[in-house]
């Protein structure tokens, strides 16, 4: 039986609190859940599937070449059509940064550039983009600094989000315990058999870790709180001019804050400070000037946080179906309602299907029975009901189901050494939306395994 725990520390009220922890329970008992969020709102300690197995320690992403990810395309370009497909290799750059740079060089808008999935800045990434009505030779000649064009081709349609079979990873774990192979293999064997927990990674919640709290404030129509998180309350990751801008905002000097934000990456923050100044501090009115994409990002982060809560509560039985679940077919992403858990469990044991968690929104299919009660309780603990996530201010997010686990493909591990010292090398494949850090954190047991969680 799965239980939500109302007396646990509230997800919605942890912004100013120190880090909370997960209370561990023996296998077979429901997890009593306490939200593991530190003062910046960044998740650092979701419960492990392999809690009973020791980790090897270590850290990743010390060097760009320590974290390599390559997209596996859903289809190959046909060689004909008006869309130029091009594969690039980037280092230390986000997908959005690369898109902005490419758009400027080609004299296009960022929305003209198609892509299949988001990648963060840390590491080396090989991914494909598309642009229409642009000669391939012009794209091939682009000078991109920390990125380079590897190949170009033509196709008949724009590359869109989701046009991806998955991602292949090569990750070097450094400073692990001596002789880590046996311990790493024991964990990997469990992940192969039971699946990888499908937590949203820390990058989903932003560098400051407060994107989910901003999303919650918006859903509550508390725009003053949303702006305070977006533009004020300097934290440990804020430095220099950006920190000064936040201090000016907290002091109520919107004009000085607008002038202090560094140009370029912080242009939106400066613009919002001016919008507040123009509106006389009317936060509801100023919120209308927030970019639509950013509005959806904050709500998406809040959805992701709730999903992680549900997964945390079900982690001990991640490979068990409940009657009333909405199950996910890994072969094609289709979902269906589980009417009889015992009948469907053999397919779950074979990792053909998995239970899902909620991404609350207008079109999300609701679970029933015990899973439905849990999901309703998780949302209610934040003082919300499901209709509020479809408000105009939220960007009318549609909602979806997401599998609680994903299969890991082609996994290998080996030890080695290079000019930067010894390492444990892990190679594996994950389907779209799967976070490689969910594999690494299980093997490492280091809650700060990802730089964004530090």
C-alpha positions in Angstrom: 0.0 0.0 0.0 1.3 3.5 -0.9 0.7 6.4 1.3 1.1 10.2 1.1 2.3 11.8 4.3 0.6 15.1 5.0 2.8 15.8 8.1 6.0 15.6 6.1 7.8 18.9 5.5 5.8 20.7 2.8 7.4 20.9 -0.7 5.8 24.3 -1.1 7.2 25.9 2.0 10.8 24.9 2.0 12.4 27.9 0.3 13.9 29.3 3.4 14.5 26.0 5.2 17.7 24.1 5.5 18.0 20.7 3.7 15.5 18.1 4.7 16.1 14.3 4.4 14.5 11.1 3.3 13.6 8.8 6.1 14.7 5.3 5.0 12.5 2.3 5.7 13.1 -1.5 5.2 12.0 -3.0 1.9 8.3 -3.8 1.8 7.3 -0.8 3.9 5.9 2.4 2.5 8.5 5.3 2.5 7.6 8.1 4.8 8.6 11.0 2.7 10.2 14.3 3.6 11.0 16.6 0.8 14.8 16.8 0.3 15.2 20.4 -0.8 17.9 22.8 0.4 17.5 26.5 0.9 17.8 27.2 -2.8 15.1 24.7 -3.6 17.5 22.4 -5.4 16.8 18.7 -5.1 19.9 16.8 -3.8 18.8 13.7 -2.0 16.0 11.8 -3.7 15.9 8.2 -2.3 17.9 5.5 -4.2 16.5 2.4 -5.8 19.7 0.6 -4.7 19.8 2.0 -1.2 21.0 -1.4 0.2 24.1 -1.4 -2.0 27.2 0.6 -1.3 28.3 3.3 -3.8 31.7 3.9 -5.2 31.8 7.7 -4.5 33.6 10.0 -7.0 32.3 12.8 -9.2 31.6 13.5 -12.8 32.0 16.5 -15.3 35.3 17.5 -13.9 36.5 18.0 -17.5 34.3 18.4 -20.6 35.6 15.1 -22.1 34.5 13.3 -18.9 30.8 13.6 -20.0 30.0 12.8 -23.6 26.5 12.4 -25.0 25.5 11.7 -28.5 21.9 11.8 -29.8 20.5 8.7 -31.5 18.2 10.0 -34.3 14.6 8.8 -34.6 15.1 8.9 -38.4 17.9 9.8 -40.9 17.6 12.7 -43.3 16.5 11.7 -46.8 19.0 13.9 -48.7 16.2 15.9 -50.2 14.0 18.7 -49.1 14.1 22.4 -48.1 15.4 21.8 -44.5 19.1 21.6 -43.8 19.9 19.1 -41.1 23.3 19.6 -39.4 25.0 17.8 -36.6 27.3 19.8 -34.3 29.6 19.0 -31.4 29.5 21.5 -28.6 31.6 22.0 -25.4 30.5 23.8 -22.3 27.4 25.4 -24.0 23.7 24.9 -23.5 21.4 24.0 -26.4 19.7 27.4 -26.2 23.1 29.2 -26.3 24.1 27.4 -29.5 20.7 28.0 -31.1 21.0 31.7 -30.3 24.5 31.9 -31.8 23.5 30.0 -35.0 20.4 32.1 -35.5 22.5 35.3 -35.2 25.1 34.1 -37.7 22.4 33.0 -40.2 20.2 36.1 -39.7 17.3 34.1 -38.5 15.2 33.9 -35.3 15.9 31.2 -32.7 12.5 29.6 -33.3 13.6 28.9 -36.9 16.2 26.5 -35.6 14.8 23.0 -35.0 16.2 20.5 -32.5 15.1 17.2 -31.0 16.1 17.6 -27.3 17.7 19.8 -24.7 21.3 19.3 -23.5 23.0 21.1 -20.7 26.3 23.0 -20.8 28.6 20.6 -19.0 30.4 18.1 -21.2 30.7 17.3 -24.9 27.4 16.9 -26.8 26.8 15.8 -30.4 23.3 16.7 -31.5 21.4 17.6 -34.7 19.6 20.8 -35.6 17.7 22.0 -38.7 17.0 25.2 -40.5 14.9 25.8 -43.6 15.8 27.6 -46.8 19.5 27.8 -46.0 22.2 26.4 -48.2 24.0 23.5 -46.5 27.4 24.9 -47.5 26.6 28.1 -45.6 25.8 26.0 -42.5 28.9 23.9 -42.9 31.1 27.1 -42.9 29.7 28.4 -39.6 32.3 29.5 -37.1 30.8 28.6 -33.7 33.7 28.9 -31.3 33.1 26.1 -28.7 31.0 24.3 -31.2 31.7 22.9 -34.7 29.6 21.5 -37.5 30.3 17.9 -38.1 28.0 17.1 -41.0 25.1 18.5 -43.1 22.3 17.0 -45.1 18.8 17.7 -46.4 15.3 16.6 -45.3 11.7 17.3 -45.9 10.6 18.5 -42.4 11.7 20.6 -39.5 13.4 18.7 -36.7 11.1 19.0 -33.6 11.3 18.2 -29.9 10.8 14.4 -29.5 12.2 13.4 -32.9 14.8 11.4 -31.0 15.3 7.7 -30.3 17.4 8.4 -27.3 21.0 9.3 -26.2 24.2 7.4 -25.8 26.5 8.4 -22.9 30.2 7.9 -22.1 30.9 9.1 -18.6 34.1 9.1 -16.6 33.7 8.9 -12.9 36.8 10.2 -11.1 38.0 9.9 -7.5 36.0 6.7 -6.9 37.0 4.2 -4.3 39.9 1.8 -5.1 38.8 -1.1 -7.3 35.3 0.1 -7.9 34.2 -2.4 -10.5 32.5 -5.0 -8.3 30.4 -2.4 -6.4 29.5 -0.6 -9.6 28.6 -3.9 -11.3 26.3 -4.9 -8.4 24.3 -1.6 -8.8 24.3 -1.8 -12.5 22.8 -5.3 -12.4 19.9 -4.0 -10.4 19.3 -1.1 -12.8 19.3 -3.5 -15.7 16.8 -5.8 -14.0 14.5 -3.2 -12.4 15.0 -0.1 -14.5 16.5 3.3 -13.8 14.5 5.7 -11.6 13.2 8.4 -13.9 13.7 11.5 -11.7 14.0 14.9 -13.3 17.6 16.0 -12.8 18.7 19.2 -11.0 19.2 21.0 -14.2 15.4 21.0 -14.5 15.1 23.3 -11.5 17.6 25.9 -12.7 21.0 27.0 -11.5 19.5 28.6 -8.3 17.3 25.6 -7.8 14.1 27.7 -7.4 12.3 27.3 -10.7 9.7 25.0 -9.1 9.1 27.5 -6.3 8.6 30.2 -9.0 6.1 28.0 -10.8 4.2 27.4 -7.5 4.0 31.1 -6.8 2.6 31.7 -10.3 -0.1 29.0 -9.9 -1.1 30.6 -6.6 -1.2 33.9 -8.5 1.4 35.3 -6.0 3.3 37.3 -8.6 5.2 39.3 -5.9 6.7 36.0 -4.6 7.5 34.9 -8.2 9.3 38.2 -9.0 11.1 38.1 -5.6 12.6 34.7 -6.5 13.3 35.6 -10.1 14.9 39.0 -9.4 15.9 39.2 -5.7 17.0 37.1 -2.8 20.6 36.6 -3.7 22.0 33.2 -3.0 25.3 31.3 -3.0 25.4 31.0 -6.8 24.9 34.8 -7.4 28.1 36.9 -7.8 29.2 40.2 -9.0 26.8 42.5 -10.9 24.0 39.9 -10.8 24.2 39.7 -7.0 24.2 43.5 -6.8 21.1 43.7 -9.1 19.2 41.3 -6.8 20.2 43.4 -3.8 18.9 46.5 -5.5 15.6 44.7 -6.3 15.2 43.6 -2.6 15.7 47.2 -1.6 12.9 48.3 -4.0 15.2 50.2 -6.4 13.9 48.7 -9.6 15.7 51.2 -11.8 19.1 50.5 -10.2 18.4 46.8 -10.5 17.6 47.1 -14.2 20.9 48.9 -14.8 22.9 46.5 -12.8 21.9 43.2 -14.5 24.7 42.2 -16.9 23.8 42.5 -20.6 23.2 39.4 -22.7 22.2 36.4 -20.7 20.4 38.5 -18.1 18.6 40.8 -20.5 15.2 39.4 -19.5 15.8 40.2 -15.8 16.7 43.8 -16.7 13.6 44.1 -18.9 11.3 42.7 -16.1 12.8 45.3 -13.6 11.8 48.0 -16.0 8.4 46.5 -16.5 7.9 46.7 -12.7 9.1 50.2 -12.7 6.7 51.2 -15.5 3.8 49.5 -13.8 4.4 51.2 -10.5 5.2 47.9 -8.8 2.0 46.1 -10.1 3.4 42.6 -10.2 0.3 41.1 -11.9 0.6 43.6 -14.8 4.3 43.2 -15.0 4.0 39.4 -15.2 2.3 39.7 -18.6 5.6 40.8 -20.0 7.4 37.6 -19.0 8.3 35.6 -22.1 5.8 32.8 -22.8 8.6 30.2 -22.9 9.9 31.2 -19.5 6.3 31.0 -18.0 6.1 27.4 -19.3 9.5 26.6 -18.0 8.6 27.6 -14.4 5.4 25.6 -14.5 7.2 22.6 -16.0 9.7 22.7 -13.2 6.9 22.7 -10.6 5.3 19.7 -12.5 8.7 18.0 -12.4 9.0 18.5 -8.7 5.7 16.9 -8.0 6.6 14.0 -10.3 9.8 13.5 -8.3 7.8 13.4 -5.1 5.5 10.7 -6.4 8.5 8.7 -7.6 10.2 9.1 -4.3 7.2 7.6 -2.5 7.1 4.7 -4.9 10.8 4.0 -5.3 10.8 0.8 -3.3 8.1 -0.7 -5.6 9.2 1.0 -8.8 8.8 -2.2 -10.7 5.3 -3.1 -9.3 2.0 -2.2 -10.8 -1.1 -1.2 -8.8 -4.6 -1.6 -10.0 -5.6 1.9 -11.1 -2.2 2.8 -12.4 -1.6 4.2 -15.9 1.0 2.0 -17.4 3.6 3.1 -20.0 4.5 0.9 -23.0 8.3 1.4 -23.5 8.1 0.2 -27.1 6.1 3.2 -28.3 5.2 5.5 -25.3 1.5 4.6 -25.4 -0.4 4.4 -22.1 -3.3 2.3 -20.8 -5.2 1.9 -17.5 -4.3 -1.1 -15.4 -7.5 -2.9 -14.5 -5.9 -5.9 -13.0 -2.3 -5.5 -11.7 -1.7 -9.2 -11.3 -2.5 -9.8 -15.0 -0.1 -7.1 -16.2 2.7 -7.7 -13.7 4.6 -10.2 -15.9 5.0 -7.6 -18.6 6.2 -5.1 -15.9 8.7 -7.7 -14.7 10.0 -7.9 -18.3 10.4 -4.1 -18.4 7.9 -4.0 -21.3 5.7 -1.6 -19.3 6.1 0.5 -16.2 3.9 2.5 -13.8 3.8 6.2 -14.5 3.7 9.4 -12.5 1.9 12.7 -13.1 2.8 15.8 -15.0 -0.3 17.6 -13.9 -2.2 19.5 -16.5 -5.4 19.8 -18.6 -5.0 16.6 -20.6 -3.3 14.3 -18.1 -5.0 11.0 -17.6 -5.6 10.5 -13.9 -4.8 7.3 -12.1 -7.4 5.6 -9.8 -7.3 3.6 -6.6 -4.2 4.0 -4.4 -2.0 5.7 -7.0 -4.8 8.2 -7.7 -5.1 9.0 -3.9 -1.4 9.5 -3.6 -1.2 11.9 -6.6 -4.1 13.9 -5.4 -2.6 14.2 -2.0 0.8 15.3 -3.3 -0.9 18.2 -5.2 -3.2 19.1 -2.3 -0.2 19.4 0.1 0.9 22.4 -1.9 -2.6 24.0 -1.5 -3.5 23.4 -5.1 -6.0 21.4 -7.1 -5.5 20.1 -10.6 -7.5 22.8 -12.4 -5.1 25.5 -11.2 -2.3 24.1 -13.4 -4.4 25.0 -16.4 -4.8 28.7 -15.6 -4.0 31.4 -18.1 -1.0 32.5 -16.1 0.4 29.0 -16.2 0.6 28.9 -20.0 -2.2 26.3 -20.1 0.1 23.4 -19.8 -1.4 20.2 -21.2 0.0 17.7 -18.8 1.1 14.1 -19.5 2.2 10.9 -17.9 5.9 10.0 -17.4 7.2 6.5 -16.7 8.6 6.1 -13.1 11.5 4.1 -14.6 13.3 3.7 -17.9 15.3 0.8 -19.3 19.1 1.1 -19.6 20.5 -0.1 -22.9 24.0 -1.4 -23.9 25.6 -0.8 -20.4 29.3 -1.4 -20.0 31.8 -0.3 -17.4 35.6 -0.4 -17.2 38.5 1.3 -15.4 41.3 3.2 -17.0 43.5 6.2 -16.8 44.4 9.3 -18.9 46.4 12.5 -18.5 43.9 13.6 -15.8 44.2 10.5 -13.7 42.3 7.2 -13.1 38.6 6.9 -13.9 35.6 4.5 -14.0 34.1 4.7 -17.5 30.4 3.9 -17.9 28.7 3.6 -21.3 25.0 3.2 -21.8 21.9 4.2 -23.7 18.8 5.9 -22.4 15.5 6.7 -24.1 14.4 10.3 -24.6 13.9 12.3 -21.4 16.1 10.0 -19.3 18.8 11.6 -17.2 22.2 10.0 -17.2 22.9 11.3 -13.7 20.1 9.0 -12.4 22.4 6.1 -13.4 25.6 7.7 -12.0 24.1 8.7 -8.7 22.9 5.2 -8.0 26.4 3.9 -8.6 28.2 6.7 -6.8 25.8 7.3 -3.9 27.2 10.9 -3.9 24.2 13.3 -3.6 26.3 16.1 -5.1 27.3 14.0 -8.2 26.1 16.7 -10.6 27.7 20.1 -10.4 24.2 21.7 -10.6 23.3 20.0 -7.3 26.2 21.6 -5.4 
